[in-house]
Amino acid sequence: MTGFTFAILSLFGVPAAVLALLILAHRLTPTAVWKTLPVQVLATLAFLSCIGLPMAIVQIDSQGDYFDDETALVKAAFALPEGVTVDRQGDKTVRLGDCWRNAVNWRSDVTFPNAAAFDRWYASQSYQEGIVRQVAGYFGQSPAQVSIAPDALAVLPRGSQYVLSDKAGSYQRNVRILEFYEPFLCAAIDRSADGTISLRRCDPIAEGGDVGNAGQVIVNPNAKKRTLEGRIYYASGPSICTNPVRRAVNNALGLPHPVGGEPNTSIGGNLPVM
């Protein structure tokens, strides 16, 4: 059950069910009993729950993001040292990803406190272990279970076929080339039918970005400016979700949870959380 379906059932299905039960109770209860004060109080509270119960369900189920702190998330993913500054690019109101959104799609600029800190981080290649740990944790696996292809976590230059051109229609391609003009890491996340996760080297300059079926991670350092652009995209919801009500409903109905889907980067996601 997707977040949208659950929202519709919560906001409209629950009130309809309560009203139906009230009507049934009214018909089955003798008039003299129905008009007594205790029964009238209970009936009034049940009627008011048509408004309060859906709101309570939505509030309880939507609490907590999978990633609550973007700075901590970025530091952990790329094993960044203390003192770095993480600036979010684009719309800062977009959440990092939870089970309502069913995906994570973020992009951050990282500034190091000084050149030496960048050089130490860059030389240590500690981001390789950080990426594996986060990808594995997101999909509920241990780092040892993730299959890593050669050069999947290596910082390498773009392909020799990518050269700037002044031909008609080459503008977008030139933009992508300039974006990845210096060596970068691009790891496509692929997930097999049995849930196995594998990382392979991808080509973000290619048409479509060469994204894996489960997502993509990009580390794009600028050795001249000593800055870093980090991106990570997960095409499905996390293995650990903070939606207890919907998880219980899905489990009772035998439905998967979370349900994968296209990334929703609109403000507020699929569900209007109050």
C-alpha positions, 0 to 999 in steps of 0.5 A: 500500500503506497502512501497516497493510498493509505492517506486516502483510506485514512482521511476518507475511509475511516470516517465513512466506516465510523459513520456506518457503525454509528448508523448501524448502532442507532438502528439496532439500539432501542430508542429509549436506550439510545436517548440516554446520556451515556449513549449520547455522549459515546455517539457524539464522541464517535461522530467527532472521531470522524475528524480527529481519528484520521488526523491522529492516524496521519500524525502518528504514522508520519512522524520521523524521517529516515534521515533526520540530520542532513549534515550527519547523513552527508558526513557519514556517507562520505566519511567527512572530517570534523569542521566541514560545512554542508550546504544543501543545493536547490529546494531546502524545504524538500525532505531527505526521504522517508517512507511516504516519499519512498525514495531519497534524492539529495545533493549537497555542497561540502566546504572543508575548513582548510586545504589540508583537511581536504587533502587528507580526506581525499588521499585517505579514500575513506569515502569508499567505506562510508558509501558501502556502509550507508548503501548497505544499511539503507537496504538492510544488509551488512557491508560484506553483503554488497558486491563491488565491481572494479572501479565502482568506488574509484575517483577516475576521469571522464571517458575520452569520448567526452570532449566539448563541441560547438555542434548544434544540439550539443549544449546539454552534453557540454553542460554534463561534461563541464560538470564532471570535468575533473575526476569523479566517483559514480557508483550505480546501485543495482538490486537483483530479484533476490535483494542482493545489492551491487555497485558498479562504475557508472557514467553520469555524462551519458544520456540518462545518467546511467542510474542503477535500478536501485539508485546512484551515488556520486562523489564529485570533488574539486581538487582546485577549490578543495570542495566536494559535491555529493549526491545520492539517490535511492529509488525505493524506500528504506528497509527501516521505516518510521510508519508504524500504522501503515507497516502494520496494515501492510503486514496484516494484508500481506503487502510489501512495506515499503513500496518502491516508487519514483522519487518525489521531490515536490514540497511535502511529498505525497502526503500532506503532513500537518 
